């Protein structure tokens, strides 16, 4: 798993959080909802990366 991928997923989460905050401050429910969705999508991708990495560690442990 590349560092670039991890950074993209973290950036997506941060962008979603910022969008959610701006939407809330402006009273724009649509922007706030889109921000929540983007944030959740980024968090989901980060979780998937962590699970993949854990699986690789387990696989490596059983090889040795």
Gaussian input, Z-matrix of N, CA and C with variables (Angstrom, degrees):
# hf/3-21g

backbone

0 1
 N
 C     1     B1
 C     2     B2     1     A1
 N     3     B3     2     A2     1     D1
 C     4     B4     3     A3     2     D2
 C     5     B5     4     A4     3     D3
 N     6     B6     5     A5     4     D4
 C     7     B7     6     A6     5     D5
 C     8     B8     7     A7     6     D6
 N     9     B9     8     A8     7     D7
 C    10    B10     9     A9     8     D8
 C    11    B11    10    A10     9     D9
 N    12    B12    11    A11    10    D10
 C    13    B13    12    A12    11    D11
 C    14    B14    13    A13    12    D12
 N    15    B15    14    A14    13    D13
 C    16    B16    15    A15    14    D14
 C    17    B17    16    A16    15    D15
 N    18    B18    17    A17    16    D16
 C    19    B19    18    A18    17    D17
 C    20    B20    19    A19    18    D18
 N    21    B21    20    A20    19    D19
 C    22    B22    21    A21    20    D20
 C    23    B23    22    A22    21    D21
 N    24    B24    23    A23    22    D22
 C    25    B25    24    A24    23    D23
 C    26    B26    25    A25    24    D24
 N    27    B27    26    A26    25    D25
 C    28    B28    27    A27    26    D26
 C    29    B29    28    A28    27    D27
 N    30    B30    29    A29    28    D28
 C    31    B31    30    A30    29    D29
 C    32    B32    31    A31    30    D30
 N    33    B33    32    A32    31    D31
 C    34    B34    33    A33    32    D32
 C    35    B35    34    A34    33    D33
 N    36    B36    35    A35    34    D34
 C    37    B37    36    A36    35    D35
 C    38    B38    37    A37    36    D36
 N    39    B39    38    A38    37    D37
 C    40    B40    39    A39    38    D38
 C    41    B41    40    A40    39    D39
 N    42    B42    41    A41    40    D40
 C    43    B43    42    A42    41    D41
 C    44    B44    43    A43    42    D42
 N    45    B45    44    A44    43    D43
 C    46    B46    45    A45    44    D44
 C    47    B47    46    A46    45    D45
 N    48    B48    47    A47    46    D46
 C    49    B49    48    A48    47    D47
 C    50    B50    49    A49    48    D48
 N    51    B51    50    A50    49    D49
 C    52    B52    51    A51    50    D50
 C    53    B53    52    A52    51    D51
 N    54    B54    53    A53    52    D52
 C    55    B55    54    A54    53    D53
 C    56    B56    55    A55    54    D54
 N    57    B57    56    A56    55    D55
 C    58    B58    57    A57    56    D56
 C    59    B59    58    A58    57    D57
 N    60    B60    59    A59    58    D58
 C    61    B61    60    A60    59    D59
 C    62    B62    61    A61    60    D60
 N    63    B63    62    A62    61    D61
 C    64    B64    63    A63    62    D62
 C    65    B65    64    A64    63    D63
 N    66    B66    65    A65    64    D64
 C    67    B67    66    A66    65    D65
 C    68    B68    67    A67    66    D66
 N    69    B69    68    A68    67    D67
 C    70    B70    69    A69    68    D68
 C    71    B71    70    A70    69    D69
 N    72    B72    71    A71    70    D70
 C    73    B73    72    A72    71    D71
 C    74    B74    73    A73    72    D72
 N    75    B75    74    A74    73    D73
 C    76    B76    75    A75    74    D74
 C    77    B77    76    A76    75    D75
 N    78    B78    77    A77    76    D76
 C    79    B79    78    A78    77    D77
 C    80    B80    79    A79    78    D78
 N    81    B81    80    A80    79    D79
 C    82    B82    81    A81    80    D80
 C    83    B83    82    A82    81    D81
 N    84    B84    83    A83    82    D82
 C    85    B85    84    A84    83    D83
 C    86    B86    85    A85    84    D84
 N    87    B87    86    A86    85    D85
 C    88    B88    87    A87    86    D86
 C    89    B89    88    A88    87    D87
 N    90    B90    89    A89    88    D88
 C    91    B91    90    A90    89    D89
 C    92    B92    91    A91    90    D90
 N    93    B93    92    A92    91    D91
 C    94    B94    93    A93    92    D92
 C    95    B95    94    A94    93    D93
 N    96    B96    95    A95    94    D94
 C    97    B97    96    A96    95    D95
 C    98    B98    97    A97    96    D96
 N    99    B99    98    A98    97    D97
 C   100   B100    99    A99    98    D98
 C   101   B101   100   A100    99    D99
 N   102   B102   101   A101   100   D100
 C   103   B103   102   A102   101   D101
 C   104   B104   103   A103   102   D102
 N   105   B105   104   A104   103   D103
 C   106   B106   105   A105   104   D104
 C   107   B107   106   A106   105   D105
 N   108   B108   107   A107   106   D106
 C   109   B109   108   A108   107   D107
 C   110   B110   109   A109   108   D108
 N   111   B111   110   A110   109   D109
 C   112   B112   111   A111   110   D110
 C   113   B113   112   A112   111   D111
 N   114   B114   113   A113   112   D112
 C   115   B115   114   A114   113   D113
 C   116   B116   115   A115   114   D114
 N   117   B117   116   A116   115   D115
 C   118   B118   117   A117   116   D116
 C   119   B119   118   A118   117   D117
 N   120   B120   119   A119   118   D118
 C   121   B121   120   A120   119   D119
 C   122   B122   121   A121   120   D120
 N   123   B123   122   A122   121   D121
 C   124   B124   123   A123   122   D122
 C   125   B125   124   A124   123   D123
 N   126   B126   125   A125   124   D124
 C   127   B127   126   A126   125   D125
 C   128   B128   127   A127   126   D126
 N   129   B129   128   A128   127   D127
 C   130   B130   129   A129   128   D128
 C   131   B131   130   A130   129   D129
 N   132   B132   131   A131   130   D130
 C   133   B133   132   A132   131   D131
 C   134   B134   133   A133   132   D132
 N   135   B135   134   A134   133   D133
 C   136   B136   135   A135   134   D134
 C   137   B137   136   A136   135   D135
 N   138   B138   137   A137   136   D136
 C   139   B139   138   A138   137   D137
 C   140   B140   139   A139   138   D138
 N   141   B141   140   A140   139   D139
 C   142   B142   141   A141   140   D140
 C   143   B143   142   A142   141   D141
 N   144   B144   143   A143   142   D142
 C   145   B145   144   A144   143   D143
 C   146   B146   145   A145   144   D144
 N   147   B147   146   A146   145   D145
 C   148   B148   147   A147   146   D146
 C   149   B149   148   A148   147   D147
 N   150   B150   149   A149   148   D148
 C   151   B151   150   A150   149   D149
 C   152   B152   151   A151   150   D150
 N   153   B153   152   A152   151   D151
 C   154   B154   153   A153   152   D152
 C   155   B155   154   A154   153   D153
 N   156   B156   155   A155   154   D154
 C   157   B157   156   A156   155   D155
 C   158   B158   157   A157   156   D156
 N   159   B159   158   A158   157   D157
 C   160   B160   159   A159   158   D158
 C   161   B161   160   A160   159   D159
 N   162   B162   161   A161   160   D160
 C   163   B163   162   A162   161   D161
 C   164   B164   163   A163   162   D162
 N   165   B165   164   A164   163   D163
 C   166   B166   165   A165   164   D164
 C   167   B167   166   A166   165   D165
 N   168   B168   167   A167   166   D166
 C   169   B169   168   A168   167   D167
 C   170   B170   169   A169   168   D168
 N   171   B171   170   A170   169   D169
 C   172   B172   171   A171   170   D170
 C   173   B173   172   A172   171   D171
 N   174   B174   173   A173   172   D172
 C   175   B175   174   A174   173   D173
 C   176   B176   175   A175   174   D174
 N   177   B177   176   A176   175   D175
 C   178   B178   177   A177   176   D176
 C   179   B179   178   A178   177   D177
 N   180   B180   179   A179   178   D178
 C   181   B181   180   A180   179   D179
 C   182   B182   181   A181   180   D180
 N   183   B183   182   A182   181   D181
 C   184   B184   183   A183   182   D182
 C   185   B185   184   A184   183   D183
 N   186   B186   185   A185   184   D184
 C   187   B187   186   A186   185   D185
 C   188   B188   187   A187   186   D186
 N   189   B189   188   A188   187   D187
 C   190   B190   189   A189   188   D188
 C   191   B191   190   A190   189   D189

   B1=1.4461
   B2=1.5271
   B3=1.3024
   B4=1.4593
   B5=1.5326
   B6=1.3088
   B7=1.4637
   B8=1.5304
   B9=1.3249
   B10=1.4605
   B11=1.5170
   B12=1.3293
   B13=1.4720
   B14=1.5316
   B15=1.3217
   B16=1.4648
   B17=1.5223
   B18=1.3266
   B19=1.4628
   B20=1.5260
   B21=1.3258
   B22=1.4735
   B23=1.5231
   B24=1.3242
   B25=1.4595
   B26=1.5279
   B27=1.3258
   B28=1.4699
   B29=1.5258
   B30=1.3395
   B31=1.4642
   B32=1.5216
   B33=1.3155
   B34=1.4658
   B35=1.5271
   B36=1.3257
   B37=1.4601
   B38=1.5227
   B39=1.3311
   B40=1.4638
   B41=1.5283
   B42=1.3179
   B43=1.4610
   B44=1.5308
   B45=1.3208
   B46=1.4586
   B47=1.5154
   B48=1.3376
   B49=1.4643
   B50=1.5287
   B51=1.3272
   B52=1.4670
   B53=1.5328
   B54=1.3183
   B55=1.4675
   B56=1.5336
   B57=1.3115
   B58=1.4680
   B59=1.5277
   B60=1.3312
   B61=1.4625
   B62=1.5296
   B63=1.3252
   B64=1.4620
   B65=1.5287
   B66=1.3111
   B67=1.4574
   B68=1.5179
   B69=1.3255
   B70=1.4663
   B71=1.5315
   B72=1.3327
   B73=1.4622
   B74=1.5330
   B75=1.3161
   B76=1.4639
   B77=1.5260
   B78=1.3086
   B79=1.4604
   B80=1.5157
   B81=1.3236
   B82=1.4623
   B83=1.5323
   B84=1.3147
   B85=1.4695
   B86=1.5284
   B87=1.3313
   B88=1.4647
   B89=1.5393
   B90=1.3281
   B91=1.4612
   B92=1.5298
   B93=1.3107
   B94=1.4647
   B95=1.5342
   B96=1.3210
   B97=1.4651
   B98=1.5267
   B99=1.3345
   B100=1.4639
   B101=1.5258
   B102=1.3238
   B103=1.4628
   B104=1.5202
   B105=1.3254
   B106=1.4711
   B107=1.5234
   B108=1.3336
   B109=1.4666
   B110=1.5258
   B111=1.3348
   B112=1.4637
   B113=1.5264
   B114=1.3231
   B115=1.4573
   B116=1.5348
   B117=1.3023
   B118=1.4656
   B119=1.5247
   B120=1.3180
   B121=1.4719
   B122=1.5296
   B123=1.3190
   B124=1.4662
   B125=1.5179
   B126=1.3203
   B127=1.4688
   B128=1.5265
   B129=1.3172
   B130=1.4565
   B131=1.5270
   B132=1.3137
   B133=1.4664
   B134=1.5258
   B135=1.3235
   B136=1.4672
   B137=1.5238
   B138=1.3118
   B139=1.4614
   B140=1.5233
   B141=1.3198
   B142=1.4631
   B143=1.5139
   B144=1.3250
   B145=1.4652
   B146=1.5268
   B147=1.3294
   B148=1.4671
   B149=1.5308
   B150=1.3286
   B151=1.4677
   B152=1.5274
   B153=1.3096
   B154=1.4642
   B155=1.5241
   B156=1.3145
   B157=1.4573
   B158=1.5270
   B159=1.3186
   B160=1.4568
   B161=1.5248
   B162=1.3221
   B163=1.4615
   B164=1.5127
   B165=1.3295
   B166=1.4577
   B167=1.5232
   B168=1.3265
   B169=1.4657
   B170=1.5279
   B171=1.3266
   B172=1.4670
   B173=1.5195
   B174=1.3180
   B175=1.4712
   B176=1.5217
   B177=1.3052
   B178=1.4667
   B179=1.5308
   B180=1.3221
   B181=1.4665
   B182=1.5298
   B183=1.3238
   B184=1.4648
   B185=1.5364
   B186=1.3164
   B187=1.4536
   B188=1.5223
   B189=1.3201
   B190=1.4677
   B191=1.4742
   A1=107.90
   A2=115.44
   A3=119.43
   A4=111.90
   A5=113.40
   A6=120.29
   A7=109.20
   A8=116.18
   A9=120.36
   A10=112.48
   A11=115.38
   A12=120.26
   A13=110.24
   A14=115.55
   A15=119.62
   A16=110.79
   A17=115.93
   A18=119.89
   A19=111.67
   A20=116.75
   A21=119.75
   A22=110.89
   A23=116.39
   A24=119.62
   A25=111.14
   A26=116.92
   A27=119.99
   A28=110.47
   A29=116.09
   A30=120.20
   A31=110.60
   A32=116.97
   A33=120.79
   A34=110.34
   A35=116.26
   A36=120.73
   A37=110.26
   A38=116.56
   A39=120.87
   A40=111.29
   A41=116.97
   A42=121.46
   A43=109.94
   A44=115.92
   A45=119.98
   A46=112.10
   A47=115.77
   A48=119.71
   A49=110.53
   A50=116.12
   A51=120.06
   A52=110.65
   A53=115.85
   A54=121.07
   A55=110.08
   A56=115.64
   A57=120.70
   A58=110.21
   A59=116.49
   A60=121.51
   A61=111.40
   A62=116.75
   A63=120.65
   A64=109.95
   A65=116.49
   A66=120.21
   A67=112.11
   A68=115.35
   A69=120.09
   A70=110.11
   A71=116.32
   A72=120.59
   A73=111.63
   A74=116.21
   A75=120.40
   A76=113.25
   A77=116.45
   A78=119.97
   A79=112.54
   A80=116.24
   A81=122.28
   A82=108.25
   A83=116.27
   A84=121.21
   A85=112.31
   A86=115.89
   A87=119.35
   A88=110.42
   A89=116.80
   A90=120.50
   A91=110.37
   A92=116.00
   A93=121.11
   A94=110.04
   A95=117.16
   A96=121.74
   A97=110.84
   A98=116.81
   A99=120.20
   A100=110.33
   A101=116.19
   A102=120.57
   A103=111.73
   A104=115.68
   A105=119.66
   A106=110.81
   A107=115.87
   A108=120.51
   A109=110.94
   A110=117.21
   A111=120.83
   A112=111.14
   A113=115.48
   A114=120.42
   A115=110.00
   A116=116.94
   A117=120.69
   A118=110.91
   A119=116.42
   A120=120.67
   A121=110.38
   A122=116.60
   A123=120.37
   A124=111.69
   A125=116.68
   A126=120.57
   A127=111.05
   A128=116.64
   A129=121.27
   A130=110.52
   A131=116.09
   A132=119.87
   A133=110.97
   A134=116.79
   A135=120.22
   A136=110.47
   A137=117.15
   A138=121.25
   A139=110.68
   A140=116.65
   A141=120.64
   A142=111.61
   A143=116.66
   A144=120.76
   A145=111.05
   A146=115.88
   A147=120.17
   A148=110.88
   A149=116.90
   A150=120.24
   A151=111.04
   A152=115.52
   A153=120.22
   A154=110.19
   A155=116.32
   A156=121.02
   A157=110.92
   A158=117.66
   A159=121.12
   A160=110.66
   A161=116.60
   A162=120.75
   A163=112.03
   A164=116.31
   A165=120.13
   A166=111.40
   A167=116.45
   A168=120.15
   A169=110.55
   A170=116.66
   A171=120.67
   A172=109.86
   A173=116.10
   A174=121.20
   A175=110.37
   A176=116.24
   A177=121.54
   A178=110.51
   A179=117.15
   A180=121.00
   A181=111.53
   A182=116.66
   A183=119.94
   A184=111.74
   A185=117.42
   A186=120.30
   A187=110.91
   A188=116.09
   A189=119.69
   A190=111.43
   D1=128.55
   D2=-173.50
   D3=-85.29
   D4=154.19
   D5=176.73
   D6=-63.41
   D7=-37.91
   D8=-179.94
   D9=-58.59
   D10=-40.48
   D11=179.43
   D12=-65.04
   D13=-44.18
   D14=179.30
   D15=-61.09
   D16=-42.97
   D17=-179.94
   D18=-65.49
   D19=-39.29
   D20=178.27
   D21=-62.21
   D22=-41.78
   D23=-178.89
   D24=-68.80
   D25=-39.42
   D26=176.42
   D27=-64.97
   D28=-40.07
   D29=178.96
   D30=-64.40
   D31=-39.45
   D32=178.84
   D33=-62.88
   D34=-40.70
   D35=178.44
   D36=-65.10
   D37=-45.41
   D38=-179.70
   D39=-65.07
   D40=-40.41
   D41=178.74
   D42=-62.50
   D43=-41.78
   D44=178.30
   D45=-63.65
   D46=-40.71
   D47=179.31
   D48=-64.81
   D49=-41.44
   D50=178.99
   D51=-64.74
   D52=-43.86
   D53=-179.87
   D54=-62.25
   D55=-40.47
   D56=178.82
   D57=-62.99
   D58=-44.28
   D59=-178.87
   D60=-65.38
   D61=-43.93
   D62=178.98
   D63=-64.50
   D64=-43.33
   D65=178.32
   D66=-59.83
   D67=-41.02
   D68=179.58
   D69=-66.83
   D70=-42.37
   D71=-179.34
   D72=-64.81
   D73=-36.45
   D74=-179.59
   D75=-85.43
   D76=-8.57
   D77=-176.66
   D78=75.48
   D79=21.18
   D80=-178.89
   D81=-95.52
   D82=97.79
   D83=-175.79
   D84=-63.71
   D85=-35.52
   D86=-179.20
   D87=-64.92
   D88=-46.12
   D89=179.92
   D90=-64.22
   D91=-39.94
   D92=178.81
   D93=-61.93
   D94=-43.41
   D95=179.66
   D96=-66.65
   D97=-41.17
   D98=177.54
   D99=-62.80
   D100=-39.94
   D101=177.50
   D102=-62.21
   D103=-43.12
   D104=177.42
   D105=-60.94
   D106=-42.50
   D107=-179.57
   D108=-65.24
   D109=-44.28
   D110=178.38
   D111=-62.27
   D112=-41.25
   D113=179.87
   D114=-64.38
   D115=-43.95
   D116=179.23
   D117=-64.38
   D118=-39.55
   D119=178.97
   D120=-62.72
   D121=-44.31
   D122=178.14
   D123=-64.13
   D124=-41.72
   D125=178.64
   D126=-63.81
   D127=-39.28
   D128=179.16
   D129=-64.03
   D130=-42.50
   D131=178.81
   D132=-65.11
   D133=-38.86
   D134=177.92
   D135=-64.49
   D136=-41.14
   D137=178.00
   D138=-63.72
   D139=-41.74
   D140=177.07
   D141=-60.84
   D142=-41.50
   D143=177.66
   D144=-62.01
   D145=-42.50
   D146=-179.65
   D147=-65.23
   D148=-40.55
   D149=178.28
   D150=-65.18
   D151=-41.20
   D152=178.85
   D153=-62.45
   D154=-43.63
   D155=179.25
   D156=-64.48
   D157=-40.70
   D158=178.35
   D159=-64.31
   D160=-40.61
   D161=177.38
   D162=-62.01
   D163=-39.31
   D164=178.19
   D165=-66.47
   D166=-37.34
   D167=178.26
   D168=-65.71
   D169=-41.35
   D170=179.00
   D171=-64.93
   D172=-44.80
   D173=178.59
   D174=-59.04
   D175=-43.96
   D176=179.36
   D177=-64.09
   D178=-39.69
   D179=-178.81
   D180=-64.26
   D181=-36.48
   D182=-178.71
   D183=-77.77
   D184=-21.48
   D185=177.37
   D186=-71.41
   D187=-28.84
   D188=-175.76
   D189=-106.85

